[in-house]
């Protein structure tokens, strides 16, 4: 069976004199996707537990102390059960939306493919809509490797990264990253050699 990275490799239009050095894909889910799903579950649980507890025990005092409102109405000890069920329904819908978004985010992170050539780092997104972007290696000022030796990530910086940019890249927000690839150390060596060769060719 032909992998998606091989398909992207065949479909990539190379520049004159450009050669493909490596092609691969993400083999782990994005950290950002997992954090998003966990955060959504925690937030929804904080909202839902008091309502469910009040319905099961018929004790509304906890709602009065927490200043809960539903549709602009402050919940008190006299709040009817129908209003509480309405709140639970709304939270359930939100939970479904957030969980579906988290699952799609996880799937999307596994649908990322990458190609390294003698001149560019190419990023392929194959989830729902196919999208390809590339980064000229001559514009890269720094390549940083993170993770382990078996699976890790390569960050391509076009300028000295700020603290804020480094924080964002911890969660794979930009797209100039070979995220969760196999043998990142070997790919890093290829990328550094290609970057130096492209700069040398530009200056000659």
C-alpha positions in Angstrom: 0.0 0.0 0.0 1.3 3.5 -0.9 1.6 5.8 2.1 0.5 9.4 2.0 4.0 10.6 2.4 5.0 8.7 -0.7 2.0 10.2 -2.6 3.0 13.7 -1.5 6.6 13.0 -2.5 5.5 12.0 -6.0 3.1 15.0 -6.3 5.7 17.6 -5.1 6.9 19.8 -7.9 10.6 20.2 -7.5 12.6 23.3 -8.4 15.4 23.1 -10.9 18.3 21.1 -9.4 16.2 20.2 -6.2 16.3 16.7 -4.8 14.2 15.0 -2.1 16.3 14.0 0.9 13.6 12.6 3.2 9.9 12.2 3.5 7.9 11.2 6.6 4.8 11.8 8.8 3.7 12.4 12.3 3.5 9.2 14.3 2.0 10.6 17.5 -0.9 12.8 18.3 -0.3 16.5 18.9 0.3 17.6 22.4 -2.0 20.5 21.8 -4.9 18.2 20.8 -4.5 16.1 24.0 -4.3 19.2 26.2 -7.4 20.7 24.5 -9.4 17.6 25.1 -8.3 17.3 28.7 -9.0 21.0 29.4 -12.5 20.7 27.9 -13.3 17.7 30.0 -12.1 19.4 33.2 -14.0 22.6 32.5 -17.2 20.8 31.6 -16.9 18.6 34.7 -16.6 21.6 36.9 -19.8 23.0 35.5 -21.8 19.8 35.3 -21.0 18.2 38.7 -22.9 20.7 40.9 -26.0 20.5 38.7 -26.0 16.7 38.6 -25.4 16.6 42.3 -28.3 18.9 43.0 -30.6 16.8 40.8 -29.6 13.6 42.5 -29.7 14.8 46.1 -32.4 17.5 45.7 -30.0 19.8 47.5 -29.8 23.3 45.8 -27.7 25.0 48.5 -24.5 24.4 46.6 -25.8 26.3 43.6 -26.8 29.2 45.7 -23.3 29.4 47.1 -21.6 29.2 43.7 -23.8 31.9 42.0 -24.7 29.7 39.1 -26.9 31.2 36.4 -28.9 29.6 33.5 -30.3 31.9 30.8 -29.6 34.9 33.0 -31.5 33.4 35.9 -29.6 33.0 39.2 -30.0 29.5 40.6 -31.3 29.3 44.2 -32.7 26.6 46.5 -36.1 27.1 44.9 -34.9 26.5 41.4 -37.1 23.8 39.7 -35.5 20.6 38.5 -36.6 21.4 34.9 -34.2 24.4 34.9 -31.4 22.3 36.1 -32.0 19.7 33.5 -31.9 22.5 30.9 -28.5 23.4 32.2 -27.3 19.8 32.1 -28.5 19.6 28.5 -26.7 22.7 27.5 -23.5 21.5 29.1 -23.9 18.1 27.4 -24.2 19.7 24.0 -21.1 21.8 24.7 -19.3 18.6 25.9 -20.1 16.9 22.6 -18.9 19.8 20.5 -15.6 20.1 22.4 -15.0 16.3 22.4 -15.7 16.1 18.7 -13.3 19.0 18.1 -10.6 17.3 20.2 -11.0 14.1 18.3 -10.8 15.9 14.9 -7.8 17.8 16.2 -6.1 14.5 17.2 -6.9 12.9 13.8 -5.6 16.0 12.0 -2.3 15.8 13.9 -1.7 12.3 12.6 -2.5 13.4 9.0 0.5 15.7 8.8 3.2 14.7 6.3 6.6 16.3 5.7 9.2 16.4 2.9 12.8 17.7 3.2 14.5 18.6 -0.1 17.9 20.1 -0.8 16.2 23.6 -0.8 13.0 23.4 1.2 11.2 22.0 4.2 7.7 21.1 2.9 4.7 20.7 5.2 1.6 18.7 4.0 -1.7 18.7 5.8 -4.0 15.9 4.5 -7.0 16.2 6.8 -10.3 17.1 5.1 -8.6 19.6 2.8 -5.1 19.0 1.4 -2.8 22.0 2.0 0.9 22.3 1.3 3.3 25.0 2.5 7.1 25.2 2.2 9.9 27.0 3.8 13.1 28.0 1.9 16.1 26.6 3.8 18.1 29.7 3.0 15.7 31.6 5.2 16.1 29.3 8.2 18.3 30.7 10.9 17.9 27.9 13.4 16.7 24.3 13.6 15.9 22.9 17.0 15.2 19.3 17.9 13.0 18.3 20.8 11.7 15.0 22.1 13.5 11.6 22.1 15.8 9.9 19.7 13.2 7.6 18.3 10.3 10.1 18.0 10.8 13.9 18.2 10.1 17.2 16.5 12.1 19.6 14.4 11.4 23.3 14.7 12.4 25.6 11.8 13.0 29.2 12.9 13.4 32.0 10.4 14.6 34.4 13.1 15.8 34.2 16.7 12.7 32.9 18.5 11.2 35.0 21.3 10.0 33.5 24.5 6.4 33.7 23.4 7.1 31.9 20.2 8.9 29.1 22.0 5.9 28.7 24.3 3.5 28.5 21.3 5.8 25.9 19.6 5.5 23.7 22.7 1.9 23.2 21.6 2.7 22.9 17.9 0.7 26.1 17.1 2.8 27.2 14.0 3.0 25.0 10.9 6.8 25.2 10.4 7.4 22.1 12.4 8.2 18.5 11.6 6.1 17.2 14.5 6.5 13.8 16.1 8.6 12.2 13.4 10.7 9.1 13.6 14.5 9.3 13.8 14.5 13.1 14.3 18.3 13.2 14.9 19.0 11.8 11.5 16.5 14.1 9.8 18.0 17.1 11.7 21.5 16.3 10.4 20.0 16.1 6.8 18.3 19.5 7.3 21.3 21.2 8.7 23.5 20.0 5.9 20.9 21.0 3.3 20.6 24.4 4.9 24.3 25.1 4.9 24.6 23.8 1.3 21.7 26.1 0.2 23.4 29.1 1.8 26.7 28.3 0.3 25.1 28.0 -3.2 23.4 31.3 -2.7 26.6 33.1 -1.7 28.6 31.6 -4.6 
